[in-house]
Amino acid sequence: MKKNINDFTENIKKMFTRGEPRGDKDKVTGSTFREKFSNINSRMKKAGSPLRVGFFTTYETVWNVILFIILTVSLLGLLAFSVGLGYFAALVNDEEVQSNEELVVSLTEMTESTTVAFGSGEALGTLRADLIRERVDYEDINSYVMDAVIVTEDEHFYEHNGVVPKAFMRAALQVFAGGDDSTGGSTLTQQLVKNQLLTSDTTFDRKAIEILLAFRVEKLLEKDEIIEAYLNAVSFGRNANGQNIAGIQAAADGVFGKDAEDLNLAESAFLAGMPQNPYAYTPFMQGGAVKDEEYRQAGLNRQEFVLDRMLLEGKITEEEHGEALEYDIYENLTDSVVVPNQNYPFLTDEIERRGIQILKYILAEEDGISREDIDSTPLLNQEYTEQANQALRYQGYHITTTIQKDIYDLMQDVKDNNFYYYADRSSEDAVDADESDAEEEMLQHEIGAVLKENDTGRILGFIGGRDHDESSVNHATQTARNVGSTMKPLITFGPALDKGIIAPDTVLLDEKFEIPELDWAPANYDYEEEFGLISAKHALSNSYNLSTLRLWADVREENPREYFERMNLPLQTDMNPSLPLGPNDLSVVQNVDAFSSFAQDGTMTEGYMIESITSPDGEVVFEHESVVNEVWKNSTSFLMSDMLTESFQTGSAYHISDFYDSISGEYDFAAKTGTSNNFVDSWFMGYNPEVTLGLWMGYDENIPQVSGYEGEQYFHIYNWRNLTQELMALAPDQMGRGASFQQPDSVREREYCALTMETESDCEEDLDEPIEGLVAEDTRLSDKSSLNHPDIQARMGAAFDDELSNSSLRGLVTNTYDDRYTVGSSSSASDDDDDDADDENAWD
């Protein structure tokens, strides 16, 4: 070790002399001053002229000084490098080190807008987000774009290893001077790192981390992968809708209405120049309008610079350069970008709502949290709803819906151009208006409609409302309104058929009654009317209240709530006497689900609108599984459809009987109308074996739609007809052409007595007259000795009407308007008295 130190010292000495050390012979000798002076003089004479001595003396001195300076600078440089290296290490010391796999994912999997497709295959667009981005593969990017970006942003891209030292030093000096490094210093690799992993702060620690990561990225990714990731990540300003865009595909589509692979040279150069200053060079303002001419020049100047660089680097020819400069960029901008929330606002809102509800459970499940926990814990529900909302907008999912584009578009067109509406009404006209409410608002007459495919549950189309700008509430799915008389088949006649209490021709009593304890005296639509003895089919198809309520007095003892539970539908009220008249709120889509249960042998396939959701990496994270509920017996669904077919012929939908007659050879429709109190809500529910089309009309407040103009109370019926006609012309097979309700083995035609509900052999001529009609195999037909039999009395509403008289059960029965017959004999007064006495004894 000591020898090495001595050798080092000797080498240093040699650096400051012209030759080897001379030892003693270089010393001045002599013991006295005279001797020393004589020695010096002698040596001077030997050395030669003074000029020679001065030259060599100066030479040695200068040489030694130069060597000293070199050594000093070298030592200082080494010290500075060591300090800088330490400082660099200190800057990046706290940076979390990602694994190679994590780093690649962070660079290449960027936020991306969720795309939506119609069930018929057409692209619907992207869901609403603050930033629109659509990923594109390297091979689908025009080569002009690649060349333009490289020659303007990083001309040494294919030579460097992530950092160009000269450019970095220039950028560092800019930072020292208080500027930024946006004009140079960052390679494409560094810009990718900054965009995807870091902030845009121009601090030394951020820059140090950027450099470190740039070196890593160059080892992990190929050059083509780096530029692909860069072009998918970088900002390109705004699109023609004024939305923020990132990525070359969103830029190509949003600025020129093209795919990235279809851009020409001029367009490629224009877009390639944007990342340096996106919002200065973008041609669009925040609202989507094209910039004034004076503000366009910056983007054109930048395009020219890019083209000049491409020419200089030999990427294009003089001819191509000239043609590109002559191309009129602003004449070839796209007018707008198709986004669903602009062209399909009701549909977009609905898909977003449903998508979020689906994704929140998926995200929770990934964290080991069950659906039950989410539903029962409000804070968890809120947390995962927010996560799902962010994921849906920014993580690049793809949603496939059930909506058929041509059907949906047609429904909107008919709604806008071929529907009848009442006039705008004041919110102060609402039946529940409060003087303390907010100031008066004028409201449009609204519409909600849903078309559902019965067997699959797919919602093929819907109408959310008249004008999303006026009212963004989806009146097909979000608004639950009083269902009016559409409740009658669901809560009264359906259960009555299913329990075997009635058949379509069973006789009911339509006569007024009072319930004193409720201070309630119900009436028919025309308050003065009573229709006496009528068939169940006639009562339902004409929507008579009194006969329905009397039957309800019997049915409500048979647990009819179970049918709503089977359909997973809400039933807000108890089994009160007025329930069949509609004091229960359902949305259109819920009511459509309910009526579709009569179309498919008594089963109900729950309606849905999202077929599947696919993650950005192509994994199907959700695929709809049909939920099929067994609701009614197949005999019930067939008999109900038979009864509701009468609505078109002589019932509440007779206003469009000519339409029904014109299609009855090809289409087999059944229908039920409904209106709520004061004509606030109006409904039309129509179905055949293939589809169910339900429609609601009303105002966003509880405003009567008309007052005193009977002829104007059928807009919902005419609108259903108009919509159905257009849909049958567009998609006849989907709308059920050729499909008919098939009579099951559980239903047969037989002779029986419809008043007493006895077999033909048990009928007593003085009580009833046998008729021929459809009955289910489990319809309750049993021998009865008199009209006082509990089953007859219960069906006629004795539980509500304690003054029910058997004399009301004799006379003319209206089976249909074209089919009437008489029941009961001309008994004496004493017979009537006996009946009444028996009646009292039976119900003590």
MOFENZI-V973642 format. One record per pair of residues at least 6 apart in sequence whose C-alpha atoms are under 6 Angstrom apart, sorted by the first residue. I is the first residue (numbers start at 0). J is the second residue. Records with the same first field share a line. If there is no record, write none. Layout:
I: J ; J
This chain:
15: 63
28: 35
29: 35
90: 204
91: 208
106: 195
107: 228
110: 393 ; 394
111: 132 ; 133 ; 393 ; 394 ; 395
112: 125 ; 131 ; 132 ; 392 ; 393 ; 395
113: 125 ; 126 ; 392 ; 395 ; 396 ; 397
114: 124 ; 125 ; 397
115: 123 ; 124 ; 397 ; 398 ; 399
116: 122 ; 123 ; 399
117: 400 ; 402 ; 403
118: 400 ; 401 ; 402 ; 403
119: 403
123: 339
124: 338 ; 339
125: 338
128: 392
130: 243 ; 244
131: 244
132: 244 ; 245 ; 246 ; 249
133: 248 ; 249
134: 231
137: 227
139: 260
140: 259 ; 260
141: 260
143: 264 ; 267
144: 267
147: 268 ; 271
148: 271
153: 186
160: 217
161: 188 ; 213 ; 214 ; 217
166: 184
167: 184
170: 180 ; 184
173: 179
188: 213
189: 213
191: 229
230: 246 ; 247
231: 246 ; 247
232: 246
233: 245 ; 246
234: 245 ; 274
235: 244 ; 245 ; 273 ; 274 ; 277
236: 243 ; 244 ; 277 ; 278 ; 281
237: 243 ; 244
238: 253 ; 254
239: 253 ; 287 ; 335
240: 287 ; 335
241: 285 ; 286 ; 287
248: 259
251: 257 ; 258 ; 259
252: 258
253: 336
254: 332 ; 333
255: 332 ; 333
256: 333
265: 323
268: 302 ; 305
269: 302
272: 301 ; 302
273: 280
280: 297 ; 298
282: 289 ; 290
283: 289 ; 290
284: 290
309: 315
339: 347
340: 347
345: 463
355: 387 ; 388
358: 387
359: 383 ; 384 ; 387
373: 379 ; 380
395: 615
396: 613 ; 614 ; 615
397: 612 ; 613
398: 611 ; 612
399: 610 ; 611
400: 608 ; 609 ; 610
401: 457 ; 458 ; 459 ; 608 ; 609 ; 610
402: 459 ; 460
403: 459
406: 460
407: 460
418: 718
419: 714
421: 444
423: 442 ; 443
424: 441 ; 442
425: 440 ; 441
426: 439 ; 440
428: 702
429: 701 ; 702
430: 701
444: 697 ; 698
445: 464 ; 696 ; 697 ; 698
446: 464 ; 695 ; 696
447: 462 ; 463 ; 464 ; 474 ; 475 ; 694 ; 695
448: 461 ; 462 ; 475 ; 693 ; 694
449: 461 ; 692 ; 693
450: 458 ; 459 ; 460 ; 461 ; 691 ; 692
451: 457 ; 458 ; 459 ; 690 ; 691
452: 690
453: 595 ; 689 ; 690
456: 604 ; 605 ; 606
457: 606 ; 607
458: 607 ; 608
463: 473 ; 474 ; 475
464: 474
475: 587
476: 586 ; 588
478: 586
479: 584 ; 585 ; 586
480: 584 ; 585
481: 582 ; 583 ; 584
482: 581 ; 584
483: 580 ; 581 ; 673 ; 674 ; 675
484: 580 ; 581 ; 673
485: 673
486: 579 ; 581
487: 579
491: 551
494: 559
495: 501
496: 635
497: 635
499: 777 ; 778 ; 779
500: 779
502: 774
503: 535 ; 536
504: 534 ; 535
505: 534 ; 535 ; 753
506: 533 ; 534 ; 753 ; 754
507: 532 ; 533 ; 534 ; 546
508: 531 ; 532 ; 546 ; 795
509: 529 ; 530 ; 531 ; 545 ; 546
510: 529 ; 531 ; 545
512: 800
513: 519 ; 520
523: 543 ; 544
532: 812
533: 812 ; 813 ; 814
534: 814
536: 642
537: 815
540: 643 ; 645 ; 646 ; 650
541: 650 ; 651
549: 795 ; 796
550: 794 ; 796
552: 796 ; 798
553: 793 ; 794
565: 630
571: 583
591: 693
595: 691
596: 602 ; 603
597: 636
598: 688
600: 633 ; 636
601: 630 ; 631 ; 632 ; 633 ; 636
602: 628 ; 629 ; 630
603: 627 ; 628
604: 626 ; 627
605: 626
610: 622 ; 623
611: 621 ; 622
612: 619 ; 620 ; 621
613: 619 ; 620
634: 745 ; 746 ; 775
640: 669
643: 669 ; 670
644: 669
646: 652
647: 653 ; 656
648: 656
665: 736 ; 737
666: 736
667: 687 ; 739
668: 686 ; 687
669: 685 ; 686
670: 684 ; 685
671: 683 ; 684
672: 682 ; 683
673: 681 ; 682
674: 680 ; 681
677: 703
678: 703 ; 704
679: 701 ; 702 ; 703 ; 704
680: 697
681: 695 ; 696
682: 694 ; 695
683: 693 ; 694
684: 693
685: 691 ; 692
689: 735
727: 734
745: 775 ; 776
746: 774 ; 775 ; 776
747: 773 ; 774
748: 772 ; 773
749: 771 ; 772
750: 759 ; 770 ; 771
751: 757 ; 758 ; 759 ; 769 ; 770
752: 768 ; 769
756: 780
757: 780 ; 781 ; 782
758: 780
759: 769
761: 782
765: 823 ; 824
766: 823
767: 822 ; 823
768: 822
787: 838
809: 822 ; 823
810: 821 ; 822
811: 820 ; 821
812: 819 ; 820 ; 821
813: 819
